[in-house]
Amino acid sequence: KLLDPEHLRYYYAIKLGAGLDDIDLNLEDFVARVNADLVGKVVNLASRCAGFVSQRFAGQLAASLDEPNLFARFVAAGESIGAAYDQLDFGRAMRETMALADAANRYIDDQKPWVLARDPASLPRVQDVCTTGLNLFRVLMTYLAPVLPRVAGEAAAFLGAGPLTWAGRATPLLGSRIQPYQPLLVRVDPDAVSRMVEDSMDKPAPAAKPAATAPAPA
């Protein structure tokens, strides 16, 4: 009613290890973690890169990656992340995926496509950099798909290359077209969390109306 269920799925996943432990649902931590990880790191990566590809290159990805070694590192990380899923250690799978998201955003920060785009001669490099960024995003979403199925499906539609599959992550998207980017997730609003808590509280039952009584006979 008030929040995206995928936010809670992610929060539960990052708290769940392979053992039998209670989960502490701290709503302040929930808001901070979802906004920092899913919105600030993962979908923001897609947003940053898609804008350049759509506006400068009519949505077409480059024919090559700017940093193939980084892409190969992301693909190789799937062995450990897949093992974590198999062992029901969802928290480790999420932490390793978010470490990759940090690396992807550092790459974009270091390459600064917004600066490169000022020089027309550097536009081919901008296309390569943003194509790399979107391919890294695709791998990240593949690793998050078991926890965020709706977002993964929408990400796949945006990338325009069919459903995300574990095996398919190893083949980069090159030379194809993406769809215009639409926000895949929005930040959690603390006010919405407060309203959710209020709605979940037991409300006192309305006072019963006294039964009507018939007038006494004359």
N, C-alpha and C positions, 0 to 999 in steps of 0.2 A: 504493500500500500504506500509506503513512504520511502523505502530504500531498495536498491538493487540487490536481489538475493546473491548475486555473484560476489558482491563485496564480502558477505558473511562466509560464503564458501571458501574464499581465499583466506580469511582470517582463521577459520577453523583449520584449514590445511596447514598453515604455517605454525600452528600450535600443536599439531598432532605428530607424535613420534611413533616409533615402533612398539613402545611399551604401553602399559595401561596406566595412564595418568589423567587426572582431572584437568579440564580446560578452564582457565580463568578468563571469563568474558569481561574484559575491561573496556568499556565503551570509549573512553578517551584514547586508549591505545589502538582500538579498532579504527577510529577516525584517522588518527595520525598515520598508522601503517598503510591503510588502503590508499590514502591520498598520496603518501610518499612513494609507495611501491608501484601500485597498478597505474595510477594517474600520472604521477610525476616522472616515473622511469619508463614504463612499458608503452602506454598509449601515446605519451608525449613524444617518444622516439618516432612513432609512425607519423604523427602530426608534423613534426619538424621537417621530416624528409619529403612527405607527400606534397606539401605545398610547393616546393621547388619543382618537383617532377611534373605536377599538374600545370603550373603556371608557365614554366620555362620550356618544357619539353612535351606538351600536349599529353601528359600522362604516360609517356613511353619510358620504360626503363632502359638503362644503358646496355650495351652488348658485353660489358665486362665489369668485374668488380674492382674497386679501387684497392681493396685490401683482402685478397683471397686467403691469406694466412689467418687473418682474424676470423673470417667465415669458417674456415676449417677447424679452428679452435672451438667455435660454437657448436659445430656439428659433433665433434669428438666428445664434448661435454655431455652429450646425450647418453653415453654409456653409463656414466655415474648417476645421472638424473633418473634414467630408466631403472637402474638397480635400486635406487631409493624408493621409487614407486612400488617395485616388486616386493620390497621389504616392508611396505606400509609406513615408511619413514617420510611422510608427506612434508614435514617441516624441513628436512634436509633438501628435498627436491625443490621446495620453494626458495630456500636460501641460496642454493647453487644457481638457480635460474635468475634470482635478483642480482647476484654477483655478476652474471653475464650482462644483465641490463645496465649495470653501472659501467661496465667496460664499453658497451655500445654507445652510451651517452658520452663517455670520455672521448671516444673516437670522433664523434660528431663535433664535440666542443673543440678538439684539437684541429680538425680539418677546417672548421669555420666556413661552411658553404655560403653563408650570408655575406662573408667578405669576398670569397672567390667570385661570387655572382656579379660583383661590381665591374669586373673586367670581362668583356665579351670573349676574350681569348681563353679565359679559364672556364667557360661554360661546360665544355666536355668533361672537365674534371668534376664540376659540380654534379653533373649527371651520374658519373661513376660513384662519387661519394654517397649521394642520396640513394642510389640503387643498392649500394652496400648496406646502408642503414636500414632500408626496408627489408632486405634479405635477413639481416640480423633480427629484426622485429618478427619476421615470419618464423624463424627458428624459436625465438622466445615464446611465441604464441603456441607453437606446437608442443612445447614443454608444459605450458599452462593449460592446454586444452582439456585435460581430464578434470581440472578444477573449475575452469571458466568455459564451459561448452558454448554458451550463447555468444560470448565475446569472440571466441575462436571462430565460430561460424561466420560472424559478421566480418572479422578480419580476413578470412578466406575470400569472402565475396568482394571485399574492397581490393584485395590483391589480384583477384581475377584469375586464379590458377587452380580452381577446384578445392576440395576439402584438404585440410591439413592432415598429413600422415607422418608417422614417425620415420618411415623409410624415405619419404619424399623430402624430408628436411635437408638431405645431403645434396640435392640438386638445386642450385640457385635459380631464381627467376631472372632471366636476362632477355632483353629485347621485347618483352611483352608490355601490355598496357594495364595500368591500374585504374580503378574507378575514383571519382572525386572523393576525398576523405570526408567522412562524417564522424563526429565524436563517438568513440566506442564505449567510453566510460566517462562519467563526470565525477567531480569531487564529492565526497560525502559532506553533506551540510550538517553541522552539529545541531542546528535547530530541528532538523528532521529527526535526528536521533532522540532529541528531547521529546518531540511530539510522539514518537513511537513508544517511548517509555511511558508517557502519560496514557496513551491509548491502551497499553497492556495492563495497566493497573486495574484491580477490581473496583468497579463502581458500585456504590451503595444502591441497593434495589429501591425503586420508587416506593414511597409509602402507599400502602393499600387504602383505597377509598372506603369509608364506612358503608356498610350495606344499607340500602334504602329500606326504610320501615314503612309499613302501611299505616295510614291514619287510624286512630282508635275509633270503633263504631260509636255512633251518637247514642 
